[in-house]
Structures are given as structure tokens and as C-alpha cells.
Amino acid sequence: MNVLVAGRPVGGLVAWRLASVKQMQTAELDPSLIPPSGQARAGAPAALPIAAPALPKAPKKRIAFLYLGRRGGIARLAYELAVAATRHHQIDPLFVVSDSNELFGLMQALSGIAQSVKTFESSVGALTQIYRIPSLVQRLNAAFNQHRTETIVVLASHVWSPLIAPFLRTRARRYVVVVHDADPHPGDVTGLAHGWLLREAAQADRVIALSKGVAAGLSTRRRIPSDRIVTLFHPLLTYTEKGAEALWDGDRPLRLLFFGRMMDYKGLGVFTEAIELLRAQGLTVKATVAGNGRMNGRRERLEALGVTVVNRWLHDQEISQLLQAHDAVVLSHTEASQSGCAAAALGAGLPVIATPVGGLMEQVAHEVNGLVADRVDAAAIAHQIKRMVSNPTLYRELAQGVVRHQRGREMRDFLDDMLDAIPQNGS
């Protein structure tokens, strides 16, 4: 008798054993063949072990992530989340982003999980191109239907989101919205639309906040039921990573970075005054202020102090280069929800000096991965900078603390927690 194994004939003893195994797996067992008390009878051949049946694998969760913004920290978050999602064994992801997203090219390289849709390329287009909304809804639903999406996760609400959300939600799809701010930031013109944007969250099955303060604000001031809100954390952003050999050891001036959009709440005035106080005390630091927005006459003061000023929009690669070229990041905010700048700094291995406001205190642990000032003023920030400048050992301990504190706050951890936060069918 010949038997085909892997396309090749085998015979003799091998064929007999294969046939025997097949017979043992399919035939009913004769009770008379069962030896007493489980002992094999003398002279009887040992029975071949029968493999346990393979358990069916749990089906992957079909999750579509939606981000219609064009650039900035959330675009980076969306890209890094896409990288983590392609490596996650429990989900079948789809990422749908604006064709104006500055990182769409990077997303396209991720195993075909990203698709683009047409939105608009300027703030004026939000009104003048509103006629695109019906075709946008059609395009999105076609993508979700083809993917057989079970859950849509909106990574940040778009000005068109409250209009399109009712047409994307179905009985078969759960709708989850990540909310970054419960209230508009002082000096941020986009805050004029903040109440409008939150209408999407009001329609969601689940709302994800990235800090306790935002969660509390959504519940108390925005009247979103607390049982629909889940508080996670702002994941680290890995624009770059500094090696231990690049850490400051006191052999040169400490290099400080203040970066991001130049909004009133970012506290550029506090930072400027802090550098002036340090100069008056004879302490030398090198500093850079980089980002887009109005500086309200502070550029001249900063440049007079020897501070490098880059007052324009920063692209991804430029942020990476800035983080590589500095030793610590200063966040002198007057208020905060949480900070993408802190996430980028800590993801790059840089300690952070911060004011004690909002979600910053959930990202920066005093004397663990950074230093937190006692108050929101220039003297308090200058004091913490002085502590770091005067003590290279403290700096290196903080840098080591940054690395330890990264565990549990990386993008894959955030994705795991997000999966736990997604409501089940019927909940």
C-alpha cells in the first residue's frame, strides 16, 4: 500500500503507521482493549499519543481609525498608532485619513491598511467645500463596509465630524471618539468651534479622554454621562530616540527646548522671563524656541538673550532634529489638558521641566522623569532649570527615570487599553 505524504508516495511500515493513526482517530474505542487500572497489558505496543484538537483562533477585531486633520501632533499620533496596529495580533485595522494629511505617505507603506479621503486644504475650505460632505460620507461608508468595520475610532473630531457622524453610525458599528480637550484653550482661535466639535462626542457610544482633568470636564461641564467616558493616557510619541551616550554630563551648557504652537496658554512669557532671571544670576544655558504662532514682541527679547528662535510651522523631521539637538524640554504652560510636546520629549528620552497644571502632572512625575515647578511663574520655572543646570548627576538620574517611566505608556500599551475601552455589542 502506498500513501501520499506531502505529495510523495510512501509505503511499507510508514504507510501502515499512518493508516493506523488515521484509524485510531476515527474508530470507536473497544472497551475490551482498555487495560485494567490504566496499566498497559504486557507485550502490548504503547499507544501513539493523539494530538489534542486545535482550538479555533479568536477572530480579529475589525477596527477603523478615522482622522481627518491635516498635520500636527495628532497626525503623528495617528501614524504611530497605525504602526502599532499593524503589529497587533488581535485586530484587523483600517486607517482612513485626509488626503491632505502630511504623514499619509508614511501610512501608505504600512501593509495597505491606510486609505485617504478628500476633505479641504485650508480653514476657508471648511465652508466653501461643504458640498463635499455627501460624497465623503459615501466614500467612508464604502470603506467601512468593505473592511466590515465593527468599531469606528475617531482620533480627533474634525469640523465636519458632527455632520457626518450620524451617517457613519449603524447598529452594527460601535462609535468611539477620542476627546483631547474639555474646554477651549485661551488664545486658541480654533476654540471658537470647540462646542461644535463636542457634538460628535455627545453622539458616541464611548468617549476616550487622555487625562483625568479632561474626563472630569467632559462629565461635569459638558454633561456627557460619566459611564460613557473612559480615561486613558497620552501615549509617548517617538519622533526620535537619544542614546545614553548623547546625555548631558555638564561638560557644556545645558540645551533647553521650548516648542509647539505659540498660543497664550503655552506660557512663552513665563519661559522668556525665566531665561532672563537665569541670565541675571550668571547661569548660562542654550535655548531654542520653535513653533508657529504670534510671539507678541518676545522674539526680540529672546534673541537679545542669545536664544535661537524658529517662528514657523515645524514638520515632522524638524521636530525629530530639535529633540536630538537638545537635553531637556521646558513646558511653562499656564493651563493644560495634556501635552503632545511632553509625549514627544519623553518618547525621545528627554526630561521635562513643567508647571503644575492640568494633565502635565500626569505625564511628568517630579524628580522621576522631570521636574515640576511649585507655581506657575517664571521664578519657579527658573529655580527648577537652575537645579538641573547645577547638578549633572540629577539630570542623568532624571534621564534614566524617563526610560523607566516609558514602560506602560508606549503606543502598544495605549492600543491595548483602547481595545479594553471599546464597548461590546449591546453595552
C-alpha positions in Angstrom: 0.0 0.0 0.0 1.3 3.4 -0.9 0.2 6.7 0.8 0.9 10.2 -0.5 2.6 12.4 2.2 3.4 16.0 1.1 2.8 14.9 -2.5 5.2 12.0 -2.3 4.4 8.2 -2.1 5.5 6.3 0.9 5.0 2.6 1.6 5.7 -0.3 3.9 5.8 0.4 7.6 5.4 4.2 7.3 2.2 3.7 5.3 0.9 1.2 7.8 1.6 3.5 10.8 -0.1 6.5 9.1 -3.1 4.3 8.3 -3.2 3.0 11.9 -3.1 6.5 13.3 -5.9 7.6 11.0 -7.9 4.5 12.1 -7.3 5.3 15.8 -8.5 8.8 15.3 -11.7 7.9 13.6 -12.8 4.5 15.0 -14.7 4.0 18.3 -12.7 2.6 21.1 -13.4 -1.1 22.0 -13.9 -1.2 25.8 -12.3 -4.6 26.0 -9.0 -3.0 24.9 -8.8 -0.8 27.9 -6.2 -2.2 30.3 -7.2 -2.5 34.0 -6.4 0.5 36.2 -4.9 2.3 33.2 -1.9 -0.1 33.0 -0.7 -1.2 29.6 -1.0 -5.1 29.1 2.2 -7.0 29.0 3.6 -7.3 25.5 1.1 -4.8 24.1 2.6 -2.0 22.0 2.5 1.5 23.5 -0.4 3.6 22.2 0.6 6.5 20.0 -0.4 9.9 21.6 -3.3 11.5 19.9 -2.8 15.3 19.4 -5.4 17.5 21.1 -7.7 19.2 18.7 -6.5 22.7 17.7 -8.6 25.4 19.3 -10.1 27.9 16.9 -8.4 31.3 16.9 -10.5 34.2 18.1 -11.5 36.4 15.2 -9.6 39.6 14.9 -11.5 42.8 15.9 -12.2 44.9 12.8 -11.5 48.5 13.9 -11.3 51.5 11.7 -9.5 54.6 12.9 -10.6 57.9 11.4 -8.6 61.2 11.4 -9.5 64.0 9.0 -7.0 66.6 10.3 -4.0 67.6 8.2 -1.0 67.9 10.4 0.4 68.4 13.9 0.8 66.2 16.9 -2.4 64.2 16.3 -1.3 63.3 12.8 1.9 61.9 14.4 -0.2 60.0 16.9 -2.3 58.5 14.1 0.8 57.4 12.3 2.4 55.8 15.3 -0.9 54.1 16.3 -1.1 52.7 12.7 2.4 51.2 13.2 1.4 49.6 16.5 -1.9 48.4 15.0 -0.1 46.5 12.1 1.8 44.5 14.7 -1.2 43.8 17.0 -2.4 40.2 16.8 -6.0 40.9 18.0 -7.1 43.5 15.4 -7.6 43.9 11.7 -7.1 47.7 11.4 -8.1 50.2 8.8 -6.9 53.8 8.9 -8.8 56.5 7.0 -7.2 59.9 6.8 -7.4 63.1 4.9 -5.5 63.2 1.6 -4.0 66.4 3.0 -2.5 64.6 5.9 1.2 65.3 5.9 2.1 61.8 7.0 -0.2 59.9 4.7 2.8 58.8 2.6 4.3 57.1 5.6 0.9 55.4 6.4 0.6 54.1 2.8 3.7 52.0 3.4 2.1 50.1 6.3 0.8 46.9 4.6 -2.0 48.7 2.8 -4.1 49.5 5.9 -4.5 53.2 5.1 -6.9 54.9 2.8 -7.4 58.6 2.1 -10.5 60.7 1.5 -10.9 64.2 0.1 -11.6 67.0 2.6 -10.1 70.5 2.3 -6.7 72.1 2.5 -7.4 75.4 4.3 -9.7 76.8 7.0 -11.7 78.7 4.4 -12.4 75.3 2.7 -14.3 74.2 5.7 -17.2 76.3 4.5 -16.6 76.7 0.8 -16.2 73.0 0.2 -19.0 71.8 2.4 -20.6 70.4 -0.7 -18.1 67.5 -0.4 -19.8 66.1 2.7 -22.3 63.7 0.9 -19.5 62.2 -1.2 -17.3 62.0 1.8 -20.0 60.1 3.7 -20.4 57.7 0.8 -16.7 57.1 0.5 -16.3 56.5 4.2 -19.2 54.0 4.4 -17.9 52.2 1.3 -14.5 51.8 3.0 -16.1 50.7 6.3 -18.4 48.2 4.6 -15.6 46.7 2.5 -13.5 46.4 5.7 -16.5 45.0 7.6 -15.8 47.5 10.3 -17.1 46.7 13.8 -15.9 49.8 15.6 -15.0 53.3 14.3 -12.5 55.2 16.5 -12.3 58.9 15.7 -8.8 60.1 16.8 -9.8 63.7 16.9 -13.0 65.5 15.9 -12.9 67.4 12.6 -15.1 70.5 11.9 -17.3 68.3 9.6 -17.5 65.4 12.2 -20.8 66.4 13.8 -22.4 66.5 10.4 -21.1 63.1 9.2 -21.2 61.1 12.4 -25.0 60.3 12.2 -24.4 58.7 8.8 -21.5 56.6 9.9 -23.0 55.1 13.0 -25.0 52.0 12.4 -26.5 49.3 14.7 -23.6 47.0 13.7 -20.9 49.6 14.4 -19.7 51.0 17.7 -18.7 54.6 17.6 -15.8 55.8 19.8 -14.4 59.4 19.9 -11.1 60.5 21.5 -11.5 63.9 23.0 -8.3 65.9 23.7 -9.8 69.0 25.4 -12.9 69.5 27.5 -12.6 73.3 27.2 -11.0 75.6 24.6 -7.5 76.9 25.3 -7.0 80.7 25.9 -5.7 82.3 22.8 -6.5 79.4 20.5 -8.8 80.6 17.7 -9.9 77.0 17.0 -11.5 77.2 20.4 -14.4 79.1 18.8 -15.5 75.8 17.3 -14.9 73.7 20.4 -18.5 73.4 21.5 -19.5 72.4 18.0 -16.8 69.7 17.8 -18.0 68.1 21.1 -21.4 67.4 19.4 -19.7 64.4 17.9 -18.6 63.1 21.3 -22.2 63.5 22.5 -23.3 61.0 19.8 -20.6 58.4 20.6 -21.0 55.0 22.3 -17.8 55.7 24.2 -15.6 58.8 24.8 -11.9 58.4 25.5 -10.1 61.1 27.5 -6.4 61.3 27.7 -6.2 62.8 31.2 -8.3 62.9 34.4 -8.9 66.6 34.1 -10.4 66.3 30.6 -12.6 63.4 31.7 -13.9 65.4 34.7 -14.6 68.4 32.4 -16.5 66.3 29.9 -18.7 64.9 32.7 -19.3 68.0 34.8 -19.2 70.9 32.3 -20.1 69.1 29.0 -22.8 66.8 30.5 -21.5 63.7 28.9 -22.6 60.7 31.1 -19.6 59.5 33.1 -20.4 55.9 32.3 -19.6 56.6 28.7 -16.2 58.2 29.4 -13.0 56.2 29.8 -9.8 57.8 30.9 -6.6 56.5 29.3 -3.3 58.5 28.9 -1.4 60.4 26.3 0.9 57.8 24.7 4.6 58.6 24.0 5.5 59.8 20.6 8.7 58.5 19.2 9.9 61.2 16.7 13.4 60.1 17.7 15.3 58.4 20.5 18.5 59.6 22.2 21.1 57.1 23.2 22.8 57.2 26.7 26.0 58.4 25.1 24.2 61.6 24.0 23.1 62.5 27.5 24.3 65.8 29.0 27.1 65.4 31.6 27.9 69.0 32.5 30.8 69.5 30.0 28.9 72.1 28.0 25.8 74.4 28.6 22.5 72.6 29.1 20.4 72.9 25.9 16.7 73.7 26.6 13.9 73.4 24.1 10.5 75.2 24.1 8.5 74.1 21.1 5.0 73.8 19.7 2.3 76.3 18.7 2.8 79.7 20.1 -0.5 80.0 22.0 -1.1 82.2 25.1 -1.6 79.2 27.3 1.8 77.7 26.4 3.4 80.3 28.6 6.1 81.7 26.3 6.1 84.8 28.5 6.9 82.7 31.6 9.7 80.9 29.7 11.2 84.2 28.5 11.2 85.7 32.0 12.8 82.6 33.4 15.7 82.8 31.0 16.1 86.5 31.9 16.3 85.5 35.6 18.9 82.8 34.9 21.0 85.3 32.9 20.8 87.8 35.7 22.1 85.1 38.1 25.0 84.4 35.8 23.8 81.0 34.7 24.5 80.0 31.1 22.0 77.8 29.2 21.5 77.4 25.5 17.8 77.6 24.5 15.7 77.3 21.4 12.1 78.5 20.9 10.5 76.8 17.9 6.9 76.8 16.6 4.3 78.6 14.6 2.2 81.5 16.0 2.4 85.0 17.3 5.2 85.8 19.8 3.7 89.1 20.9 7.0 91.0 20.8 9.0 88.4 22.7 11.2 87.4 19.8 13.5 90.4 20.2 13.8 89.8 24.0 14.7 86.2 23.4 17.2 86.9 20.7 18.8 89.5 22.9 19.4 86.7 25.4 21.1 84.5 22.8 18.0 82.3 22.3 17.5 80.7 18.9 14.1 81.5 17.5 12.4 79.5 14.7 9.0 81.0 14.3 7.2 78.9 11.8 5.4 75.6 11.3 7.6 72.6 12.2 7.5 69.5 10.1 8.0 66.0 11.5 11.7 65.7 10.5 12.4 69.1 12.1 10.9 68.1 15.4 13.0 65.0 15.3 16.1 67.1 14.7 15.2 69.5 17.5 14.7 66.7 20.0 18.1 65.2 19.0 19.9 68.5 19.5 18.6 69.4 23.0 18.9 68.0 26.5 15.6 68.9 28.1 12.2 70.4 27.2 10.5 73.2 29.1 6.7 73.3 29.3 5.8 76.6 31.1 2.0 76.3 30.4 -0.4 78.4 32.3 -3.1 75.7 31.8 -3.1 72.3 30.0 -5.3 69.3 29.2 -2.3 67.1 28.4 0.7 67.8 26.1 1.8 66.2 22.8 5.1 68.1 23.4 5.6 66.3 26.7 4.8 63.0 24.9 7.4 63.8 22.2 10.1 64.8 24.7 9.6 61.8 27.0 9.4 59.5 23.9 12.8 60.9 22.9 14.3 60.3 26.3 14.4 63.9 27.4 13.5 65.0 30.9 10.8 67.7 31.1 10.6 70.8 33.3 6.9 71.7 33.7 4.4 73.9 35.5 2.0 72.1 37.9 -1.1 72.4 35.6 -3.7 70.0 34.3 -2.6 66.8 32.7 1.0 67.8 32.7 1.2 66.4 36.2 0.0 63.0 34.9 2.8 62.9 32.3 5.7 64.5 34.3 6.5 62.9 37.7 8.6 65.3 39.9 12.2 64.1 40.3 11.3 60.9 38.4 11.2 61.8 34.7 11.4 65.6 35.1 11.0 68.5 37.5 7.7 70.2 38.3 7.7 73.8 39.5 5.9 74.8 42.7 3.9 77.6 41.0 3.0 78.9 37.5 5.5 81.7 37.3 9.0 82.5 35.9 10.8 82.3 39.2 9.5 78.8 39.9 10.5 77.6 36.4 13.9 79.3 36.7 14.5 77.5 40.0 13.9 74.1 38.5 16.1 74.9 35.5 18.8 76.0 37.9 18.6 72.8 39.8 19.1 70.8 36.6 21.9 73.1 35.3 23.8 72.9 38.6 23.6 69.1 39.0 24.5 66.8 36.1 24.0 63.8 38.3 20.4 64.9 38.9 20.0 65.3 35.1 21.3 61.8 34.4 19.0 60.3 37.1 16.0 62.0 35.5 17.1 60.8 32.0 17.2 57.3 33.4 13.9 57.8 35.0 12.4 58.8 31.7 13.4 55.4 30.3 11.9 53.5 33.2 8.8 55.6 33.1 8.3 54.8 29.4 7.2 51.3 30.3 3.4 51.0 30.2 3.0 54.3 28.3 4.1 53.3 24.8 1.8 53.2 21.8 1.2 49.5 22.0 0.1 49.9 25.7 -2.3 52.7 24.6 -3.7 50.5 21.9 -4.3 47.6 24.4 -6.1 49.9 26.8 -8.1 51.4 24.0 -9.3 47.9 23.0 -10.4 47.3 26.6 -12.3 50.6 26.5 -14.3 49.8 23.4 -17.9 48.7 24.4 -19.1 45.3 23.4 -22.2 44.7 21.4 -25.2 45.6 23.4 -23.3 47.5 26.1 
